[in-house]
């Protein structure tokens, strides 16, 4: 093998190695980006579920408070003037 052929082979091998390293680094970067994107999506989904749970809890709390108010209202005596007042004709 002549020195020119050896030089050409060396350049070819170096170019192939550089291209392979470049592709590997691109693959690593793409994998990293995809993982971060998935983590962001997972976080957003978790935040949405947490917000929905908070809304559900607030709605449940409001319904419970309303039911409690109605129960208290039903337990207390109500003196409604037009129903308790007797007219002269009734006496």
C-alpha positions, 0 to 999 in steps of 0.5 A, spaced: 500 500 500 502 506 497 503 512 502 497 516 498 493 510 499 494 509 506 493 516 507 486 516 503 484 510 508 486 514 514 482 520 512 476 515 510 476 512 517 477 518 521 471 521 517 466 515 518 468 515 526 466 523 526 460 521 522 458 515 527 460 520 533 456 525 531 450 521 529 451 518 536 451 525 540 445 527 536 441 520 538 443 522 545 441 529 545 434 527 541 433 522 547 434 527 552 429 532 549 424 527 549 425 525 556 424 532 558 418 533 554 415 527 557 417 529 564 413 536 562 407 532 559 407 528 565 408 534 570 402 538 566 398 532 567 399 531 574 397 538 575 391 538 571 389 532 575 391 536 582 387 542 579 381 537 578 381 534 584 381 541 588 375 543 584 372 536 586 373 537 593 371 545 593 364 542 589 363 537 595 365 542 600 360 547 598 355 541 597 356 539 604 356 546 607 349 547 603 346 541 606 349 542 613 345 549 612 339 546 610 339 541 616 340 547 621 335 551 617 330 545 618 332 543 625 330 551 628 323 553 629 321 558 624 316 563 627 313 566 621 309 572 622 303 571 618 302 564 620 303 565 627 299 571 628 291 570 630 286 575 627 280 577 631 276 572 627 280 566 629 279 567 636 
